[in-house]
Amino acid sequence: MGFFFFETAWRTVQGFEVMNMLRKGQLQGMTRGDVRGQVALVAKLFGVAA
């Protein structure tokens, strides 16, 4: 269906990029393959209990 607004598409692409950085361990304080750390970070960002 696509995106109706450029800003929505832009934010979606930025989200993909951040998730790839997480997966690759490119964020400061996060090691590559630290799945528990990644889950904890995403849960903290979105206010979800994990």
C-alpha positions in Angstrom: 0.0 0.0 0.0 2.9 2.4 0.6 3.3 5.4 2.8 1.1 8.4 2.6 3.6 10.9 3.9 7.4 11.2 3.4 8.0 11.8 7.1 6.4 8.4 7.9 8.6 6.6 5.4 11.7 8.5 6.8 11.0 7.4 10.3 10.4 3.8 9.3 13.8 3.7 7.5 15.5 5.3 10.5 14.0 2.6 12.7 15.4 -0.1 10.4 18.8 1.5 10.5 18.8 1.6 14.3 17.7 -2.0 14.5 20.6 -3.0 12.2 23.0 -1.0 14.3 21.8 -2.8 17.3 22.2 -6.2 15.6 25.7 -5.4 14.5 26.8 -4.1 17.9 27.5 -0.6 16.7 25.9 1.1 19.6 28.1 2.2 22.5 27.8 -0.1 25.4 26.2 -2.9 23.4 28.2 -5.9 22.2 27.5 -7.9 19.0 25.3 -10.9 19.7 24.1 -9.6 23.1 20.5 -10.5 22.5 19.4 -10.0 26.2 21.0 -6.5 26.2 19.2 -5.7 23.0 15.9 -6.8 24.4 16.4 -4.9 27.6 17.3 -1.7 25.6 14.2 -1.9 23.4 12.0 -2.7 26.3 13.3 0.3 28.2 12.9 2.6 25.2 9.3 1.6 24.7 8.4 1.2 28.4 7.6 -2.5 28.0 8.4 -5.1 30.7 10.6 -7.9 29.4 
